[in-house]
Amino acid sequence: MRVRWRLVVISTLCFVLAIQAQELMRKHAREKSTNDPAWSELQSSMEKMHMSMASIKPSGDRDADFVKLMIPHHQAAIEMARTQLLFGKDPQMRRLAQEIITDQQSEIELMNLWLKQHDAYTSAAERRKSGARKED
C-alpha cells in the first residue's frame, strides 16, 4: 500500500512540475515576442495572413479558391522577407529575402490577373446560360 501511495505522490509532483515548466516556457515566449521587434513583426505578418485566409469563403470553384487563399499567403511571405531585410544580418538570408519579395510580388500579380480574367470568363458563361434559359 505504501508503494502505491508513493507512486501517487510522485506522479502528482511530476504533473505539477510539468505544468509549471509549461507556464515558464509560455511566459518566456511572451517576453521574447514583446522584447524583439523582428519576432513581433514576423508574428504579426502570420496573424494577418491567418485572418485574411480565414475570411475567404469557399466559392465551389477550386481553382479560384486556391488563388484567393494563396494571395494572402504570398503577401505574408513578402512582409516576412521585408522584416528579414530590416533585421537580418546573414547575406545569404538577405539575398533570399529579396528573391522572395520579387518572386512573390510577381506571382501575386499573376494570380490577380488570372482572377480578373477568370471572373470575366465565368460571368460571360453565366450570362450565356441565363440567356439560353430565357429562350426556352
N, C-alpha and C positions, 0 to 999 in steps of 0.2 A: 504494500500500500504506500509506503514511504517513497518508493521509486516512482510510482505514478504521480504522486504529489510533487515531487521534484521536477519531473518532466513537465507538468503543467506550469509550474513557476518559471522554469527555464524557457519554455515556449512563449509564455506571456511576456517575459522580459525581452526576448528576441523580437517579438512582434512590436512592442513599444519602441525599441531601439530602431527598428526598420522604419517605422512611421516618423520618428524624429529625424532620421537621416534624410528621408524624402523631403521633409519640411525645410531642412537646412539647404538641400540642393535647390529647391524652388526659390528660397529666399536669395541664394547666391545668383541664380539665373535672373531674377528680377533686378537685383542690384547691378549686375553686369549690363543689362539692357538699358538701365537709366544712366549709367556712367559712360557708356560707349556710344558716341553718336553714330558711328558706322553701323554697329549692330542694330541700333534703333531704326535707322533708315532702311536697312535690309528687311527687318521685321515689318515695318510699315508698308513697304512695297508688296510683301507677301500677303499681308492682311487686306490691302486694297484689291489685289488680284483675286483673292478668295471671295470678297464681297461682290466684285464685278461678275465673276463667273457664276456665283450663286444666284444672281439676279436674272440671269438669262433663262428664259422659259423654253422648253423643248417645242419645236415647231412641227415635228414629224418629218422634216427634211433633214436627213442625217448629215448631208454634206454641208448645208447651211449651219446646222447646229455645231458641227465640228469647227467651222471657220469662226463662228461667233464666240466660241469658247477659247479658241487659240489666240484671238486678238488680245484680250487682257493678259493672257499668259505671256505672250511676246512683249507686251508693254511692261510687265513686271520685270522681265529679263533686262530690258533696256534700263529701267530705273535702277536695278541692282548693279548693272555694269557701270552706270554713272557714279554710283556710290563707290564702286571699286576704284574708279579713276580719281575720285576725290580723296580717298583714304588709303588705297593700296600702295604698296611700295615695290613689290616684285615686278620687274619689267615684263616678264612673260605673261603674268596675270593682267597687267595693264593693257598689253597688246591684245590679249584675248578679249578683254572687256570692250575695247574699241571695235574689234571684229564683231562681237555680239551686237553692239549698237547698230553698226552698219547693216549687218545681215537681217536682224530682226525688224528694223525700220523698213527695209526693202520688202520683207515678207508681209508686214502689216499692210503696206501699200498694195501689194498683190492681192491679199485677201479682201481688202476693202473694194478693190476694183472688181474682183470676182463676185462679191456680194451684190454690188450695184448691177452688174450685168445679169447675174442670176435672178435678182428680183425683177428686173425688166423682162427677162425671158418668162419667168413664172407668171407675172402679171399679164403678159400678152397671151399666154396659153390659157389662163383663166378667162380672159375676155372672149377668146375664141370659143371656149366650151360654153360659156353662158350665152353667147350669140347663137350657137348651134341649138341650144335648148329652147330658145325663144322661137326659132323657126319650126320646131316640132310641134 
